[in-house]
Amino acid sequence: MSMRYLSAIGFVFAAASALFAQQPAPARQANPTPGCTATPAQLEANRTLVMQFFRTSGAARVALADPGYKQHNPAFKKRAQTNKVSDYEEFKTTFLAQAAAPPAAPAPGPQPPAGNPFEIVTAECDIVTVVHRTSRPDPAADPGTFYEAFTFDTFRVKDGKLVEHWDSAVIPPPAGR
C-alpha cells in the first residue's frame, strides 16, 4: 500500500473520531419504551396493584381485574375455551373457588425452605413483572433435597386494573403420563 493511501485512511479515521467525540451522548429516557409516559407515581401505583394481587384472594383479587382481562397462561386459556367463557370469567371463577375451598394441608414429607417468594419486582410503563423464588424437590437426589428455581408473572395495568397477564406456566400432562 502506498503511503498516500495509508495517510488518507488515517485522516478519515481521525476525522470520524473527532466528529463522534463532539456528539453528545443521547440522553437516557426515564421510560425507554416508545410512547411511555408513566410517571414515577404511576409506576409505583402499578407495582402496588400487582403486589396487592398476590396478597389478596377471592372477591378482593377479582376486583383488581378489568372485565376485558386477557390471559396468556395456557392452563387458564384451555379452561376458558373448554368452559366457553372469557378470560375474565375464568379468572373470576378460579379465584373465587380458591378462596371458598378449605386451606390445603401441607404435603407429607420434607418441606422446602421458607424464603421470600418475590425476588424481583419491576415496573416499566404499564407493565409490572414479579420474579418469584421457589424451592422444588430435586428428583435426582435424596428426598428432602431441594433446588432453587425462578418463575415469573407479568401484568399489564390500565386505569388501575389488571388487563393482561403472562407467566411461565405450562399445561400439565394428564395423571399417569
Disulfide bonds with the S-S distance in Angstrom:
Cys36-Cys125 1.88
